[in-house]
Amino acid sequence: MRIHKDGHEIRSVDEWFRWAPPKRGAFHWKDYRSAKELARSWFRSGTALPPAELVSLLTPTFGSELAFEEAMPERTADLDDFEGEGRNCDLVVVCQAGVRRVVISVEAKADEPFGNSTVGDYYDQTLDSDSSVPKRIEQLSNALFGRQPDEVIRRLRYQLVHAAAASLIEADSQDAECGVLLVHEFISTGLSNPKLEQNAKDWAAFVRAFPQLAGATVQTNQILGPVAVPGGGRVPAAMPLYLGKIVTRL
C-alpha cells in the first residue's frame, strides 16, 4: 500500500509531518498526542502498514480478504456549496474487501475533545450573523438524521456530525460501496480521565442519534452499523455508513 499527500509519497513519520502536517503544525506534532501517534501507528515496522489493531477490528465485519490500497493524511472534503472551510479528515484509507470497495475516515484522538462546540451552541452563535453555518447545520442534520436539529441533535458534537458527512462524501468520491467513520484513540499516562470520559459520552450520544442504533451498547474496539442516511446536498443517500472506535494503549 502507499501513503501520499497531493502527489508526495510518504515513506516515514518524518515525511508524514513534512507533507501532511496537522493544522497547527509543530504545536500539534508531539509525542503521545493524536497527530503524531497516528502517523507512528502506520510506520511501526519502518514501512507503510495498517496498525494491527485496525486490521483486527475490521476483519470480522469486512472479512479476511481486506486489502489496503492507499492512505491519505489530512484529506479535505467539501461538505456542501456554502462558503467556508471543508472538513479536514485526519486520514482517509481506501481498502478492497473482496468485491467491495471500502473507504475509512479516521479521526485520531488522545484526550482532545471532538471540537469546541455542540451543534446547538455553534448554531446559536452564528444564527444572527451572515455566516452560512446555520444552513450548513440544517442541511447536514437532514442529510444524516432526516430532521432539523432537535434537542438530541443540538447536544451532539459538531465535529462528529461533519466527520460522518465527510466520510460518506469521501466514500462516494472514491466509488466505494460503503464508508466507515473510525475514531482511533491513543491512550497514555498523563492524559485527563475526565476528558476521556467526556469523549466516550460524546461518541456514544452521536452513535445513538442514528435511529437504527438508538438502543446500541457503545463500546471501544467495536464497529456498529451499517446505518442508512436520507442523504442530501453532497451527502449520498445510498451509501451505508459504519461507525467504529479502536483504542491503542501506548
C-alpha positions in Angstrom: 0.0 0.0 0.0 1.0 3.6 -0.4 0.6 6.7 1.8 0.6 10.0 0.0 -0.5 13.6 0.1 -1.0 15.8 -3.0 1.3 13.7 -5.1 4.0 13.4 -2.5 4.9 9.9 -1.4 5.1 9.4 2.4 7.6 6.8 3.5 8.2 7.7 7.1 6.9 9.6 10.1 9.1 12.5 9.3 7.8 12.6 5.7 4.3 12.5 7.1 5.0 15.7 9.0 6.8 17.3 6.1 4.0 16.7 3.5 0.9 16.4 5.7 1.3 18.3 9.0 -1.6 18.9 11.3 -3.4 22.2 11.0 -1.3 23.9 13.7 1.9 22.3 12.6 4.6 21.6 15.3 2.2 22.7 18.0 0.1 19.6 17.4 3.0 17.3 16.4 4.1 16.0 19.8 4.7 12.6 21.4 1.6 11.0 22.9 -0.7 13.4 21.0 -3.0 12.1 18.3 -1.5 13.5 15.1 2.0 12.1 15.7 0.8 8.9 17.2 -1.5 8.2 14.3 1.5 8.6 11.9 3.6 6.4 14.1 1.0 3.7 14.1 1.2 3.3 10.3 5.1 3.0 10.3 5.7 0.7 13.3 7.7 -1.7 11.1 9.5 1.0 9.2 7.3 0.7 6.1 3.7 1.7 5.5 1.4 -0.9 7.1 -2.0 -0.5 8.7 -2.0 -0.9 12.5 -2.6 -4.5 13.6 -5.4 -3.4 15.9 -7.2 -1.7 13.0 -7.0 -4.9 10.9 -8.3 -7.0 13.8 -11.2 -4.6 14.2 -12.2 -4.5 10.6 -11.8 -8.2 9.7 -14.9 -9.6 11.5 -17.0 -7.0 9.6 -15.4 -7.0 6.2 -13.6 -10.4 6.0 -10.1 -11.6 5.9 -9.7 -10.6 2.2 -9.4 -7.0 3.3 -6.6 -5.4 1.3 -5.3 -1.9 2.0 -4.6 0.1 -1.2 -3.8 3.7 -0.1 -3.9 6.1 2.8 -4.2 9.9 2.5 -3.4 12.1 5.6 -5.0 15.5 6.1 -7.6 15.0 3.4 -10.1 17.7 2.8 -13.7 17.1 1.8 -16.1 19.8 0.6 -19.3 19.3 2.7 -21.6 21.5 0.6 -21.7 24.5 -1.7 -21.8 27.0 1.1 -18.8 29.3 1.8 -16.3 28.2 4.4 -13.7 25.6 5.0 -14.2 22.0 4.1 -13.9 19.1 6.5 -10.3 18.0 7.2 -10.0 14.3 7.8 -7.0 13.1 9.8 -6.6 10.1 7.5 -8.6 8.6 4.6 -7.9 4.9 3.9 -9.0 3.1 0.8 -9.5 -0.7 1.0 -10.8 -3.6 -1.0 -12.9 -6.1 0.9 -13.5 -8.9 -1.6 -15.5 -7.3 -4.3 -16.4 -4.3 -2.1 -14.5 -1.1 -2.0 -14.4 0.4 1.5 -13.3 3.9 2.5 -12.4 4.6 6.1 -12.2 8.1 7.5 -10.0 8.1 10.7 -10.5 10.7 13.4 -7.4 10.4 15.7 -7.7 11.4 19.4 -5.7 11.4 22.6 -7.8 13.3 25.1 -8.6 16.2 22.7 -12.3 16.9 22.6 -14.5 16.4 19.5 -14.3 20.1 18.7 -15.1 23.1 20.8 -18.9 23.3 20.2 -22.0 21.3 20.2 -24.3 21.6 17.2 -26.7 23.7 19.2 -24.0 26.1 20.5 -22.5 26.6 17.1 -25.9 27.1 15.5 -27.0 29.7 18.1 -23.6 31.6 17.9 -23.9 32.1 14.2 -27.7 32.4 13.7 -27.9 36.2 13.7 -24.8 36.7 11.5 -24.0 36.5 7.8 -22.5 33.0 8.3 -23.6 30.1 6.3 -23.1 27.8 9.3 -26.8 27.6 10.3 -27.8 26.5 6.8 -25.0 24.0 6.7 -26.0 22.5 10.0 -29.6 22.2 8.9 -28.6 20.5 5.7 -26.3 18.1 7.4 -28.9 17.3 10.1 -31.4 16.5 7.4 -28.9 14.5 5.4 -27.7 12.3 8.3 -30.8 12.1 10.6 -33.7 13.1 8.4 -34.8 16.0 10.5 -34.0 19.6 11.5 -31.7 20.0 14.6 -33.9 19.0 17.6 -32.7 18.7 21.2 -31.0 15.4 20.6 -29.0 16.6 17.6 -28.3 20.0 19.2 -26.4 18.2 22.0 -24.1 16.3 19.6 -20.6 17.4 18.9 -20.5 19.3 15.7 -17.1 17.8 14.7 -18.7 14.3 14.7 -21.6 15.5 12.5 -19.4 16.9 9.8 -17.0 14.0 10.2 -19.7 11.5 9.4 -20.9 13.5 6.4 -17.4 13.8 5.1 -16.9 10.0 5.5 -19.9 9.4 3.2 -18.9 12.1 0.7 -15.3 10.7 0.5 -16.6 7.2 0.1 -18.8 8.3 -2.8 -16.0 10.2 -4.5 -13.8 7.0 -4.3 -16.6 4.9 -5.9 -16.8 2.8 -2.7 -19.7 0.6 -1.6 -19.6 1.8 2.0 -18.0 4.3 4.3 -16.6 4.0 7.8 -16.1 6.7 10.4 -13.5 5.4 12.7 -12.2 7.1 15.9 -8.7 5.9 16.8 -7.9 6.8 20.4 -4.3 6.8 21.7 -4.1 6.3 25.5 -1.1 7.1 27.5 -0.2 8.1 31.1 -0.8 11.7 31.8 -4.0 12.1 29.9 -7.1 13.6 31.5 -9.5 11.0 32.6 -12.4 13.4 32.7 -11.7 14.4 29.1 -11.5 10.8 28.1 -14.8 10.1 29.8 -16.4 13.1 28.1 -15.2 11.9 24.7 -16.7 8.5 25.4 -20.1 10.1 26.3 -20.0 12.3 23.2 -19.2 9.4 20.9 -22.0 7.2 22.4 -24.5 10.0 22.1 -23.6 10.6 18.5 -23.9 6.9 17.6 -27.3 6.6 19.3 -28.6 9.6 17.4 -29.0 7.4 14.4 -32.4 5.7 14.6 -31.0 2.3 13.7 -28.6 2.5 16.7 -30.8 4.2 19.2 -30.5 1.3 21.7 -27.0 0.3 20.9 -24.4 -0.6 23.5 -21.5 1.6 22.6 -18.0 0.2 23.4 -14.4 0.6 22.3 -12.8 -1.7 19.8 -16.2 -2.1 18.1 -17.8 -1.4 14.7 -21.6 -0.7 14.6 -23.9 -0.4 11.6 -24.3 0.0 8.8 -26.8 2.8 9.0 -28.7 4.2 6.1 -29.0 8.0 5.9 -31.5 10.0 4.0 -28.8 12.0 2.2 -29.0 15.5 0.8 -26.6 18.1 -0.6 -23.4 16.3 -1.2 -24.1 13.5 1.2 -25.1 10.4 -0.7 -28.3 8.6 0.3 -27.4 5.1 -0.9 -24.0 4.8 0.9 -24.0 2.5 4.0 -22.2 4.0 7.0 -20.3 2.1 9.7 -19.3 3.7 13.0 -16.3 2.4 14.9 -13.8 3.1 17.6 -10.5 1.5 18.5 -8.1 2.2 21.4 -4.3 1.9 21.3 -2.5 1.9 24.6 0.9 3.4 24.3 
